Amino acid sequence: MPTERLTFPGHSGHDLAARLDMPDGPHLATALFAHCFTCSKDIPAARRIARRLAN
């Protein structure tokens, strides 16, 4: 599963980071997973959910 790391400016001008997990096969649908404010994109639960959605 290919993963692309992205950064973009947030509302206050600070850089925000994201990860785009793409399926190995054809792209059938899109889902956006947003973690809580006290977590990061790298918590194990968020990574497992994103990976399973992409699969």
N, C-alpha and C positions, 0 to 999 in steps of 0.2 A: 504494500500500500504506500504510494508516494505521499510524502508530507512536505508542504511548503511553509516556511516561516515568513511571516509578514510583519511589518511595522507601519504605523500610520499615526498622524498627529491627532491627539484627543482634543476635547473641547477647550481645555485650559492650556493647550500647546505642548503638553508632555507627550512623548512618544508612547504609544500603546503597542503591545505585541499580541500576535495571533498566530494560530497554526491552522493550516488548511489540509485536512486529511481527505485524499481522493481515493475512490475505489480502483482496484486493478482493472476491472472490466468497464463496460459502458456506464455512463452517468445516467441514472434513472430518476433521481430525485435529489432535493437539497434539504439539509437540516442545519439549523444554527443552534449550537449548544453554548449557552452563556453561563459561566460559573458564578458563584456568589461573590460579593464584594470583598470578603475576607480571605478568599482563596486565590489561587493563580491558575493559569492554563495548564500547569504541569502537575496538578494533583492527580494521584493514580485513578480516582473515580472518573474524572473528566476525560482522561486519556482512554480508559477502557470504554466509556460510553461512545466517544467519538470514533474509536476504532471499530466498534461493533456496528455503529450506524453506517460507516463507510463500507463495511463488509456486506 
